[in-house]
Amino acid sequence: MERTMMSWLRSTLALIVGITVTMHQVAPDFGVVPASLLGLVGTALSIVSYSTAHARFIRSGGGLPNGTRFAQHSSLPLLLLALAAVVGGLCATLFAARMLLM
């Protein structure tokens, strides 16, 4: 697997794990339903981001041979990953607020 795809996978997995663990810690104080919904949104954004990046990788032929130029691609995977990171940041803020209130 190409290094770029491995970095997409690593980034999405890190977001999924971080959001899941944080929501598990925050759920007792902020409610199970809101924490679960926020966790599901972040996880879904991460998964869709990886899926669109993988589809783009497959469409491009799995890499670039020497001497070829980059093809124009959508910024959708990066946008989705950024949104997932924002959700992860919100989760981290909730976790920090919970720790400060204890």
RAMOSUL-V209091 format. One record per pair of residues at least 6 apart in sequence whose ideal C-beta (glycine too) atoms are under 6 Angstrom apart, sorted by the first residue. I is the first residue (numbers start at 1). GAP is how many residues later the second one is. Records with the same first field share a line. If there is no record, write none. Layout:
I->GAP, GAP
This chain:
2->61
5->52
8->42, 45
12->34, 37, 38
15->31, 69, 73
16->27, 30
18->70
19->20, 23, 69, 72
20->19
22->69, 73
23->12, 16
25->70
26->9, 68, 69, 72
27->8
29->69
41->46
42->42, 45, 46
45->35, 38, 39
46->38
48->32
49->28, 31, 32
52->24, 25
53->24
56->17
60->11
